[in-house]
Amino acid sequence: MPTLQPSYRRCFGCGLDNPIGLRVRYYTEGEQVVAEFTPQPGHEGFPGYVHGGILYTLLDEVLSRTACLGGRWSRTGKMDVRYRALAPLGERYAARAWVTRWRGRSVAAAGEVRGADGRLVAEARGLFFLVPEDELAELLSEVERAERSAEALCSGGEQPA
């Protein structure tokens, strides 16, 4: 059964409270990271189709999250995307990524986005730098502070200084 991965509410790729973001939930499923996404009119490039940058963002997010399979967080070093088919708006898309190689301080990953009919829409390969443990603690602390601040604002509490 898939396990929900953590998210940061204001993140463009996964933040459920980001009104202009993708608002996607990512899951660990065996040795892969998976997600589903249904683009809205605000994700449009050419009339009726998803903007390529939105698909790139979805792939960036799902590939970078493969580091979570090893209990780590990562940042994008580089990523190459090949677009294979147009992606009409309103259709549900499945994104999937897997580790191709662990390399010391980085992880190499590959992934794809497929339409509801199974057609390949886009595929990617990338290299992602693992966040060092000491930096991760600071990063998680910042995320936690931001989450508490957002909760205070949403519950009518005072605005943080």
Buried (B, 14 or more C-beta within 10 A) or exposed (E): EBEEBEBBBBBBBBBEBBEEBBBBBBBBEEEBBBBEBEBEEEBBBEEEBBBBEBBBBBBBBBBBBBBBBEEBBBEEBEBEBEBBEBBEBEBEBBBBBBBBEBEEEBBBBBBBBBBEEEEEBBBBBBBBBBBEEEEEEEBBEEBEEBBEBBEEEEEEEEEEE
